[in-house]
Amino acid sequence: MTIYTAAGAGQSYKTLLTNLGSGLEDQGMTVTCDEVAPTTEDDPNASGLSVLALPLAFGGMISAALLSLTMKKRYSLRVIGSLSFSVMQASSSARSSSSASVPSTRTTWELSLILALGIGGTSMFVLGLESLIGYAGLGHGAVLTLFVSNPLSGIATGSQWLPSPWGMIGQYLPIGAAGNAARSVGFFDGAGATHSVVTLIVWVLIGLGFVGLATLKDRKAAS
């Protein structure tokens, strides 16, 4: 029997399958393990990708809060600031993560793009909420990001290990979608990343839509 493992998908999967192979060998069966998505020697557990939840969550929230407090009613500057911060933070996080965790450095720009969408999705959505309903939008955004999207992301173990249907729900939220896409481009040549990338783009567009509605509301109030 040949058992195929993919450590890049999460150490939990490899551990489970390796233990299964050991049990079969104890029963006298010849077992060969084939690793199809190996991690690096510097980061055998791919923990570098797991900690991406921190910049994805706090990066988006911090930028949204700062822009909301310093650029009141200046919606165009908020959007520019949010997108600029997302790109800069994503580039820094992608370089530090890919250098130790991802087997090939050619994926650094892809990781940067995905992280920019992930941070931007959170930041733009929270900015949009704040633009529409005031500071309460920051509170709602913090709850969604830190207490819903983050624990349901499955970045550390894979969404399949979370109770159903929470793992699936997490993949429709920014942190979960960004984490899945990052693993896809880091270890599987981008396979399975399309759904996650589309999800992140939708979150950015929803935030932009909220900002647009807030702009129209202010214009009507002033006229």
N, C-alpha and C positions, 0 to 999 in steps of 0.2 A: 504494500500500500504506500502511496505517496500522499503526504499531507502538505498542502500549500499554505504558507503563512504570509502575512503582510504586516510587518511591524509598523510600517508607516501609517496604517489605519488606526493604530492604538495598541498598546502593549497588552491590553486585556485579551484581545483576540488571539495573539500569538501564544500567550500563556495557556489559554484554554485548549488550543489545538495541540500544543506541545505536550501538555499533560495527557491529552487523549492518546497521542502517539506512544507515550511511555506506558500507558495502560495496555495498549495493544501489544507492545513488545514484551511485556510481562507475561502475556498469554501465548507467546511463541511466534508472533507474526513479525515479519520483516517490514520495518517502517522506514521510509526515507522522507525527510523534511526538505522542502524547497521554499526558500524565502524569496518572494517575488517583489517586495517593496522594502528593501533593507534600509535601516537607519544608519546614521554615521557613528564612528567610534567615539567622537566627542560627545554625542548626545544619543545614546542607544535607545532611550525611551521616548525620543522626540518631544521632550518636555519643553523645548524652546518654542514649539508651535502651541503647546498648551497654554503658555503664559500670555499668548496674544490676546486672551480675553481681557487682560488689564488695559492695554491701550485702546482696544475696541470699545470697552465700556466707559472708562474714565476719560479717554481722549475725546470722545463725542460729547459727553456730559460737560466736561470742563470748558470746552470751546463754546458750547451753546450757552452756558451760564455766563461766561465772560462777555460774549458778544451781546447777550440780552441786557446785561447791566451797563455796558459802556456805549452801546449804539441803539438807544431807544428810538423807535420809529424810523430808523435809517435802514430800511429793509434791504436795499441793494448792497450796501456795505456789509451787512450781516451775511448775506449769501456768499459774497466774495471772500470774506474772512473765514467762513466755515469751510469752504472748499479749499482755500489755500492752506489752512491749518491741517486739514485732513491729508492733503498730499504730502506735506512736510513730515508730519508724524508717521504716516505710513511708510515713507521712504526710510526713515531712521529705524523703525521697528522691523521692516523687512530685511534690511542689511544685517542687523544684529541677530535675527532669528535664522536666516538662511545660511549665514556663515558657519554655524555649528550644527544645525539640525537637518538641513536639506542636502542630499547627496551632490547635487549639481548647482553651481552658482548661476546658471543660465536662467533660473526661475526667479531671480531677485526682482526683476521689473514686473513680472506677473504677480508676485506676492505684493509688491507695492501698490499695484492697481487694485487688487482685491481689498487690501487693508484700507486704502483710500475710500473705496466704496462703503466698506463697513463702518469706518469712523464717520464718513460723510452722511451715511444713512441715519445714524443715531443723532448726529449733530443737527442735520437739517430738519429731522422730524421734531426734535425738541424745540428748536428755534421756531418752527411753524406753529407748534402748540402755544408757545409763549406769545407769539405774535397775535394769535387769535383770542386767547383767554387770559393773558397776563401771566403773572408769576406762578399761578396754579399750574400752568403748562410745564414749568420746570419740575414741579413736584411729581406730576403724572409721568413725565419723561424719565425721571430718576427711578420711579417704581418699576416702569416697564423695562428699563435698561438693567438696573442692578439686581432687582428681585424677581424678574420674570425671564428676560432674555438671557442673562448670564447663567443662571443655574440650569436652564433648559437647553443651553447651547450644545452640550455634549462634546466640547472640544477636547477634554482630557481623556475621555474613554470611548467616544463615538456615540452618536445619538441613539443607536440601536440598543444600548445598555440601559437607557432610561425607560421608565414605565410607559406603556402605551396609554393614551396617544401623545404624551408630553414630549417624547423625543421628536416626533414628527412636527408638532407645533413649534418646537424650538428652531427647526430648520426654516421656518417662515419668518423668523425674527432676525434682526441684523447680526448679532454676535454668532448665532448658530450658523447662519448662511455664510458668513465670512470665514468661520473656522473650517467648515466643510470644504469651501472653495480653496482655502489655503492648503489643506491636506491634499486635495486633488491635484493641484499644480505642483506641489512639492514632491509627491511620491508616485503619482499615477498619470503623469503627462496630461493633466487637465481633464481626465475622464470623470464625468459626473459633476462637473463644475457649472454647467450651463444653468441649471435650475437655481443654484445659489446666486450666481451673478445677476440673473434676471430679478431675483428677490431683492437684492441690494439696490439695484437700479430703481425698482418700484418704491422702496422706502425713501430714496433721495427725491424722487418725483412727488411723492406724497408731501414731503416737507416743503418742497418748492410750491406746491399747490396751496398749502396752508398760508405760506407767506404771501402768495398772490391774492388770496381771499382777504387777508388782513390789510393789504394795500388798498384793495377796492373798498373795504369797509371804512377805512380812514378817509378816503377821498369823498365818499358819500357823506360822511359826517361833517367834513369841512365845507361841502358845497351847500 
